[in-house]
Amino acid sequence: MKAKILSLSVIAALGFAVAAQAAVPETAYVGVRGGWAHMDMDTVDGVSADDKDAVGYGLYAGYNLTSWAAIEAGYNFFDGFSVKEGGASNDLDIKGPEAALRLAYPLGPDGSDIFVRGGAFWATSDVEHNGDNHEIAPFVGAGVQYAVTKNFDVRVGYDYYFDVIDDKGCPETDIGLLYAGLQYTFGGAAPVAPVPQTVTENFTLDAATLFPFDGSSLCEEGVKAVNSVVDSVAAKNIQNAAYDVKGYTDRIGSEKYNQALSEKRAQAVAAQLQAAGVAPEQLTVTGMGEADPVSTGCEGLRGNKLIDCLAPDRRVELAVTGEVTETE
């Protein structure tokens, strides 16, 4: 008996320690539950348990004081126990109201949780041919509650009631109840507001695809490449998108010429973005000239070999920053 009390107390204490947000504050609920009950009865003066198994069922209601704590009240019935006295078997029925404090730990935003609860059971024990007995029996319990819908939950748990019978001359009796229940919550789990996340998508467009050699007017393939960027942003549902367009050249030619060419190419891409539906205020356009080269291994090359090696430097980069909202 002492071991049971200790183990259940430890379970309750651990549950209380990790209690966190699980329910919507200031909501009420009602439920029904039922399951298997087992009686643990001492033997006193020839009185002992005969049938230790019974059906336990009842009604309960509760109110969420906070997002993690609730008060509950209910009414329990235990039907089917029997005790043996003087060789005769007598039916034992136990019923009565209870009050409890429920603390929960969330399994998700929908209202599902792991919970512990504890309180007192006003137990009326009716032994056949032997009158009634009344006790205030403390109890602890634990379980899991799953939110099937916004309002309906399924609860599975185990409660242990101590000293349901404990009068002088009567056998000390505890009851364990393993149950399943169905609950209706008025209001239910609050909808989880989607939180926008800021994202940046980077695109690098090859100048050879966009423009004729040494030119700054988009060719047909270049128009398709720019439009594909807009399509990609739309497909990813990026909202309030800002386009940062930067044009680059290679290091061949004068710095002044390369700067002007990079600006023209960046402006040409920006113009096509506007043609594809991007508003001018969404655009930032910069010519970077021959800055930030990305080519490697080009030292010592001349002529066409150098031009080919420096191809990665001739590019337009687009950084698209906006918001993506994740929904459940």
C-alpha positions in Angstrom: 0.0 0.0 0.0 2.7 2.4 1.0 4.6 1.6 -2.3 1.5 2.5 -4.3 1.1 5.8 -2.5 4.7 6.7 -3.1 4.8 5.7 -6.7 1.6 7.6 -7.5 2.8 10.6 -5.6 6.0 10.7 -7.6 4.1 10.5 -10.9 1.9 13.4 -9.8 4.9 15.5 -8.6 6.7 15.0 -11.9 3.6 15.9 -13.8 3.1 19.1 -11.8 6.7 20.1 -12.3 6.4 20.0 -16.1 3.0 21.5 -16.4 2.8 24.0 -19.3 0.3 25.5 -21.8 -2.3 22.9 -22.8 -5.8 24.4 -23.0 -7.7 27.6 -23.7 -8.2 29.7 -20.5 -11.7 30.4 -19.3 -13.3 27.5 -21.2 -15.6 24.8 -19.7 -16.0 21.2 -20.6 -18.2 18.2 -19.8 -17.5 14.5 -20.2 -18.4 10.9 -19.6 -16.0 8.1 -18.8 -16.1 4.4 -18.0 -13.8 1.4 -17.6 -12.4 -1.3 -15.4 -12.2 -0.9 -11.7 -10.1 -3.1 -9.3 -10.5 -3.2 -5.5 -7.6 -3.7 -3.1 -9.2 -4.7 0.3 -7.5 -5.8 3.5 -8.9 -8.7 5.5 -10.3 -7.7 8.9 -12.4 -9.9 11.2 -13.2 -12.4 8.5 -14.3 -9.7 6.1 -12.4 -9.9 2.8 -12.8 -9.1 -0.9 -14.7 -11.7 -2.9 -15.0 -10.2 -6.4 -12.3 -7.6 -6.8 -13.2 -6.4 -10.3 -16.1 -4.1 -11.3 -17.3 -1.6 -13.8 -16.5 2.0 -13.0 -18.2 4.9 -14.8 -19.3 8.5 -14.3 -19.8 12.0 -15.4 -17.5 15.0 -15.0 -17.3 18.7 -15.8 -14.4 21.1 -15.6 -13.3 24.7 -16.1 -9.8 25.8 -17.4 -8.6 28.4 -14.9 -5.5 29.1 -17.0 -3.8 27.6 -20.0 -2.5 24.7 -17.9 -4.7 24.3 -14.8 -8.3 23.3 -14.4 -10.7 22.4 -11.7 -13.0 19.4 -12.2 -16.0 17.9 -10.4 -17.7 14.6 -11.2 -19.8 11.7 -9.9 -18.5 8.1 -9.9 -20.2 4.8 -9.8 -18.5 1.4 -9.1 -20.8 -1.5 -9.7 -19.9 -5.2 -9.3 -17.7 -5.6 -6.3 -18.5 -8.1 -3.6 -17.2 -8.9 -0.2 -17.1 -12.2 1.8 -18.3 -12.2 5.4 -19.0 -15.3 7.4 -18.9 -17.5 4.3 -21.5 -15.4 2.5 -20.9 -13.1 -0.4 -22.5 -9.6 -0.4 -22.6 -7.1 -3.1 -20.6 -3.9 -2.6 -21.5 -0.7 -4.6 -19.6 2.5 -4.2 -20.7 5.9 -5.5 -20.3 9.6 -4.9 -19.1 13.0 -6.0 -15.5 14.1 -6.4 -13.5 17.3 -6.9 -10.1 17.6 -8.5 -7.3 19.9 -9.7 -6.1 19.0 -13.2 -2.6 20.1 -14.5 -1.5 19.4 -18.1 1.5 19.3 -20.4 0.8 20.0 -24.1 1.3 17.5 -27.0 0.5 20.1 -29.6 -1.4 23.4 -30.3 -4.7 21.6 -30.8 -5.5 20.9 -27.1 -4.0 17.4 -26.8 -2.1 16.9 -23.6 -0.7 14.7 -20.9 -2.3 15.4 -17.6 -2.2 14.6 -13.9 -5.0 15.3 -11.5 -5.7 14.9 -7.8 -8.4 15.6 -5.3 -11.0 14.0 -3.0 -13.8 11.5 -3.5 -16.9 11.6 -1.2 -17.4 7.8 -1.3 -20.6 6.1 -0.2 -20.1 2.4 0.1 -23.3 0.2 0.2 -22.7 -3.4 1.4 -25.7 -5.7 0.9 -27.5 -6.4 4.2 -24.9 -4.3 6.1 -25.7 -0.5 5.6 -23.7 2.4 4.2 -20.3 3.7 4.9 -19.1 7.3 4.1 -15.5 8.3 3.6 -13.6 11.3 2.0 -11.1 9.4 -0.1 -8.0 11.2 -1.6 -7.0 10.2 -5.1 -4.4 10.9 -7.8 -4.4 10.1 -11.5 -2.7 10.6 -14.8 -3.7 10.2 -18.4 -3.6 11.4 -22.0 -6.2 13.5 -23.7 -6.4 13.7 -27.5 -8.2 16.5 -29.4 -10.3 14.7 -32.1 -11.8 18.0 -33.2 -11.9 21.6 -32.0 -14.6 20.6 -29.4 -14.4 16.9 -28.9 -11.6 15.1 -27.0 -10.9 11.5 -26.1 -9.4 10.9 -22.6 -7.7 7.8 -21.4 -6.4 7.6 -17.8 -5.9 5.9 -14.5 -7.1 7.1 -11.1 -6.3 5.6 -7.7 -8.6 6.2 -4.8 -7.1 5.7 -1.3 -9.1 4.5 1.8 -12.5 4.4 0.1 -13.5 2.3 3.1 -11.6 3.0 6.3 -13.9 3.0 9.3 -12.8 1.3 12.5 -13.5 -2.4 12.3 -13.9 -2.3 8.5 -11.2 -3.5 6.0 -9.1 -0.7 4.5 -10.1 -0.5 0.8 -8.5 1.2 -2.2 -9.8 1.3 -5.7 -8.0 1.7 -9.0 -9.9 2.8 -12.2 -8.6 2.4 -15.7 -10.9 4.3 -18.0 -11.6 5.9 -21.4 -13.8 9.0 -21.8 -15.4 11.4 -24.3 -15.3 15.1 -23.6 -17.0 18.2 -25.1 -15.3 21.5 -24.6 -17.2 24.8 -25.0 -15.1 27.0 -27.2 -12.3 24.4 -27.8 -8.7 25.0 -28.8 -7.9 28.5 -29.9 -6.9 28.7 -33.6 -3.2 28.9 -34.0 -2.4 32.2 -35.8 0.0 31.5 -38.6 3.3 33.4 -38.2 4.9 34.9 -41.3 8.5 33.9 -41.8 11.0 36.2 -43.6 12.8 34.3 -46.4 15.3 35.3 -49.1 15.6 33.4 -52.4 18.7 34.0 -54.4 18.9 33.6 -58.2 21.9 33.9 -60.5 21.2 34.5 -64.2 24.0 33.9 -66.7 24.7 36.9 -68.8 25.2 34.7 -71.9 21.6 33.5 -71.5 20.2 37.0 -70.9 22.1 39.1 -73.4 23.9 39.0 -76.7 27.7 39.3 -76.3 28.7 42.7 -75.0 25.0 43.7 -75.2 22.4 44.9 -72.7 19.1 44.2 -74.4 17.4 41.0 -73.2 17.2 38.2 -75.8 14.2 35.8 -76.0 15.9 33.3 -73.7 16.7 36.2 -71.3 13.1 37.2 -71.1 12.1 33.6 -70.2 14.8 33.4 -67.6 13.6 36.6 -65.8 10.0 35.5 -66.0 10.9 32.2 -64.4 12.2 34.1 -61.4 8.8 35.8 -61.0 7.0 32.4 -61.5 9.2 30.8 -58.8 8.5 33.6 -56.3 4.7 33.2 -56.9 4.9 29.4 -56.7 6.6 29.7 -53.2 3.8 32.2 -52.2 6.4 34.8 -51.1 4.4 37.9 -50.1 5.6 41.5 -50.0 8.6 40.5 -52.1 11.5 43.0 -52.6 13.8 42.4 -55.5 17.4 43.4 -55.2 18.9 43.3 -58.7 22.7 43.5 -59.2 24.5 43.4 -62.5 28.1 42.2 -62.9 30.7 42.1 -65.7 34.0 40.4 -66.0 37.3 42.3 -65.7 38.0 42.5 -69.4 37.8 46.2 -70.6 37.9 49.4 -68.7 36.4 49.8 -65.3 34.3 52.7 -66.4 32.9 50.7 -69.4 32.2 47.7 -67.2 30.4 49.8 -64.6 28.1 51.3 -67.3 27.4 47.9 -68.9 26.5 46.3 -65.5 24.1 49.1 -64.8 22.4 48.7 -68.2 22.1 45.0 -67.7 20.6 45.3 -64.3 18.1 47.9 -65.5 17.1 45.6 -68.4 16.4 42.8 -66.0 14.5 45.2 -63.7 12.4 46.4 -66.7 11.4 42.8 -67.5 10.5 42.2 -63.9 8.1 45.1 -64.1 6.7 43.7 -67.3 6.1 40.5 -65.5 4.1 42.2 -62.8 6.7 43.4 -60.2 5.9 47.0 -59.0 8.7 49.6 -59.3 8.7 50.2 -55.6 9.6 46.5 -55.1 12.9 46.9 -57.0 16.4 48.0 -56.0 18.8 48.1 -59.0 22.6 48.3 -58.8 25.4 48.0 -61.3 28.4 46.3 -59.6 30.8 46.5 -62.6 33.6 44.0 -62.3 33.3 43.7 -58.5 33.0 40.4 -56.6 34.3 38.0 -59.3 33.4 34.4 -58.8 35.6 32.8 -61.5 38.7 30.8 -60.6 41.8 29.5 -62.4 41.8 32.2 -65.0 45.3 33.5 -64.3 47.7 33.4 -67.3 44.9 32.8 -69.9 44.5 34.9 -73.0 42.0 35.5 -75.7 38.9 33.2 -76.0 40.2 31.0 -73.2 40.1 33.9 -70.8 36.7 35.0 -72.0 35.3 31.5 -71.4 37.0 31.2 -68.0 35.5 34.6 -66.9 32.0 33.6 -67.9 30.7 33.1 -64.3 31.6 36.8 -63.6 29.2 38.0 -66.3 25.9 37.6 -64.5 22.9 39.3 -62.9 22.0 38.3 -59.3 18.6 38.7 -57.8 17.9 38.4 -54.1 14.2 38.2 -53.4 13.2 38.9 -49.8 9.6 38.5 -48.6 7.3 36.7 -46.2 6.0 33.1 -46.3 3.2 32.1 -43.9 3.2 28.5 -42.8 -0.2 27.1 -42.2 -1.2 23.9 -40.3 
